[in-house]
Amino acid sequence: MHPTSVTLGKGALKYGGKSGILPKLRPIFKNPITPPPEYVKKQEAKLEQGYAEGVPTPKINGRRVARQPAPKQIIPVEEVIKRRIELKAPDVDPSKLQGDELWAYKRDQIRKEHLRDAYLTEARRLERLEKLKARKHELEEKHKAEDKVHEDSEATKLTLPTIDSYLKGPIMRPRTPEEKAINEEQRALNRRLSELKIKEQKANELLELYHASANFITTEEELEEAVREAFEVKVGQFESNERLVEDKLFGYSNAYANSKINERMIKDAALGEIDGQPGLETVKDTLSGENEKLRRDAQAELNKDA
């Protein structure tokens, strides 16, 4: 079975999830069609076969290997077209051909025209590519030259800090007037935020006290009722209180009561309430009129939909 992009072979993830390896892309022209630029010639002049100095190169088939690789022969694209297309043209007279022979001749001519166009197109592409490479090399050399000859200006040399200047002057740089103003504003902002948090905490505690005051004794009738309930003996309540005292003495915990307390605390934190009563944010929105505004807007939207 031929491998496809669906049937993944062993180690296929290294090749982008496709099984099989594509062959290396071969150039259309085996030999260069234009002379190499000067920077390429300089680079090739430095290339060697890898043998150390003083070590003679080996002989292969009776010929000693050159220390530097021989340059490839330059064959222009016109010469390639002449060798591969024009010289291989059959020496026949198309006026004497008929039927299948004439059709085969015309088909061969069409193929040659397409091949000639392909050679010329590839030559133009290589020419553009060489121009881009030359431009890139020129920019790289320009940057290298600028970095090499770059020197600090006289003003930079005179203003660079030295060890003596560090020792003579203060370690910390003094703040500018703008930096001082920004620092003062930041301190004032932090101070106001701290004061606001303290005021909100006091307001929250006052609101808790207000909600808890609902259970306070404020009249004589409530006091008499509380005294009567305190001294009136109720068997069921007495037994429950007795068991509660016994549990506390022996270290038993009331898990149900603790779970209820935790549940109430979580609910209050989520809804912003205090023991089921309106919290500080709700009171602030009510006093500022925000809740009333939201109620009117919602009522207006309902009336509009109706």
N, C-alpha and C positions, 0 to 999 in steps of 0.2 A: 504494500500500500504506500502510495506517495505521501510524504508528510505535508500537512496543510497547517494553516494558522489555527485550526480548531483542535487537531490532534497534537497535543503538546508532548514532546519527547523529553528525555532526561536532560535536565539542565537548561530547559528552554527559557526560563525566566531571565537568564543572563543576556538573552538576545531579544528582549522586549516581548516575551511571551509567544514568540513564533518559533516553531521547530524548523530545523534546517538552517544552514548558513548560506546566504547569498554569495555568489562568486564576486571576487574583487572587480571593480569597474575598470575595464581596460580602455586606454585612450584610442581614439580613432586613428590618429597618426602615430606610428611607431617612432618616427624620427621628428625632431623639431622642424617646424616650417618657417621659422624666423630666427635670426641670430639672437642670442640672449643679450640682455642689457649689460651694461658695464658692472653693476653691482653683483650680478649673478656670476659674471666671469671672475670677479675678485674672490667670490665665495668658493667657486669651483677650483680656483688655483690653489687654495689652501687644503683641498681634499687630498687624502692619500689612501693607499690600500690598507693601512693599518700596521705596516711593518716598522720596527724601531730603526732609528738611525744607526748605520753601520752594519745592519743585518741585511745580507743580500736577499733579494726576492727569489722565490722558487721558480722552477721551470715547469711549464705545463705543455705537454706535446712538443717538447724541444724548444719552446719559446719562453724566454724569461718574462715574467709578469712585470709590467711597468709599475713604477712606484706611484705614479699618479694615473688615474683612469683616463683613457683616451676620450676626447670629446666626440659626441655623436655627430654623424653627418647631417647637415642641414639640407632638407629637401623641400623646396617651396611647394605651395599647394597646387600651382599650375603644373609642376613636374609630376606631382602625385596623380593629378587628373589625366595627364598625358600617358603615364605608365599604366595606370589601372583601367582606363576607359578607351582612350583614343588608339593606343597601340594594340589593344585586344579586339578592336572592331573587325568583324569578318570582312574579307575582301570579296564581296558579292555585289551584284547589280540589283537593287530592289525592283527595278522595272521588269526584270525577268522572273520575279518570284510570283507565285500564285497560291491561292488557298491557304492551307495551314502554314506553309513556309513564309508567306507574306505576313500572316498574323503573328508568327513567332518572331519575325524580324522587327515588326513594329513594337511588339511587347518588349523586346530586348532594348530597343531605342528609348522607350519610356523609362525603363529601369535605369538606364545609363543617365538619363536626364535627372532623375530623382537622386541618383548617387552623386552626380556633379553638384546639384544644389545642396545636398547634405555636406559635402566637403567644403563648399564655399561658406555655408552657414557656420560650420564648426570653426573655420578659419577666422571668421569675424568674431565669434565668441571668444576664441583664444586671444585675439588681439585686444578686445575690451578687457579681458582678465589680466593681461600683461600690463595694460595701462593702469588698472586699479592697483596691482601689486607695486608698480613703480611709484605711484602716488603715495601709497602707504609707506614704502621704504623711504621716500623723500621726507615725509613728515616725521618718521621715527628718527632719521638722521638729524633733522632740524632740532627736534626736542633734545637729542643727546648733545648736540653742539651747544644749545642754550644752557643746558644743565652744567656742561663742562666749563664754559666761560663765564658762568654766573658769578658775580662778586657783589658783596654787600656794599651799599652806598656809604659815603662818608658820614652821613647823618646817622645811619644805623650803627656804624662802628662806634660813634661817639656817645650814643645813647644806650648802648647795651650795658646792663648792670654788671658790676664786678663784685668780687668778694669784699674789697675795701668799702665800696659804696653800701653794701649790705650791712657791714659792721658799723659804719658811721651813722647811718640813718636808722629810723625806727623799724622794728621787725614787721609791724602791721601798718599797712597803708591807711592813712586817715580817710574817713568817709567824706565824700563830697556833699555839698548842701542838698542835692537832690536825694542822695542815698539816706542822709539824716532825716529828711522829711518823710521818705517812704518808711523808714524804720519807726518813726514816731506814730505814723498812721497805723502801722501794723500792731504796735503795742496798744494803741487806743482801741483798735478793733478787738484784740484779744481780751482787753479789760472789759469792754462792753459785753462780749460774749460770756465771760465768766459771771458778770453781774446778772445777765439775763438768765443763765442757768440757775443761779441762786434764787432769783425771784420766782422762776417757774417751779422750783422745788418747794418754796414756801407756799405758793398758791396751791400746789397739789396737796400739800399737807393740810392746808386750811380747808380745802374741799373735802378731804377725807374726814376731817373733824366735823364738818357740816353734815355729811351723810351719817356719821356715827351719832350725831346729836339727836337723831330721830328716836333713839332708844334711851335717851337720858330722862331722868325723873325731873319734871319741871313744875308739877302742881301737887297740892296736898292729897288730892284723890289718887294720883299715881303713886305717891309715897305710901299711903295706907294700903293700897292694893299690893304693892311690892312687899310690905311687911307681913301682910296676911299670907301671901304665898310663901314667904320665907319660913314662917313659923307653923304653917298648916302642914300636918303630917299626911303625906300621900304615900301609900304603901308601895305602889309601882315605881314612883319616882325615887323613893328612898332606897329601894332594892337596886335600881340601876345606878344610883350614886355610890352605893356601897360596893357594887362590882367594879365601878370605874376606879374607886380608891384602891381596891385590891389589885386591879391590873397595874396601876401605877406603882404600887409598892413592890410587886413582884417583877416589874420591868417589862410587862406585856405592852405592845404598841397597838394602838387602834388603827389598823391599816386602812379600814374603810374611811375613817375620818380624815386621815392624811391624804388619801386619794381625792376626796371631795375638795379639800383645801387646795391641792395642787391643780385640780380641774378648774376651780374658780379663779385661781391666779392666772392660769393660761388664758382663760376666756377674757378676763379683764385686760390682760396685756394685748390680746389680739384685737379686741373691740375698743380699747381705750377707755374702759370703764373703771369704776371703783366700787367693788362689792355689788355689781349689777346696776349701779347708778351712773348717771352721765359723768364722764371724765372731764379733765381740764380743757382739752381741745374742743369738746362739744360745747362746753360753757362759753369758751372764747368765741366760737363761731356764732353761737346764739346771741351773745351780747353785741357782736359786731354787725349782726344782721345778715351774715353769710348764709346761714341755714334758711332764713326766710326768703332770700333771693333765689336760692336753689329750688325751694318749694314753688315759688311763683313761676320760675322758668320751666320746671317740669310740668306744672299745671297748664302753662301756655302751650307746650308741645303736645300734651294730651288733647287739649281743645282743638289744636290745629289738625291732628290726625282724625279726630272725630268729625 
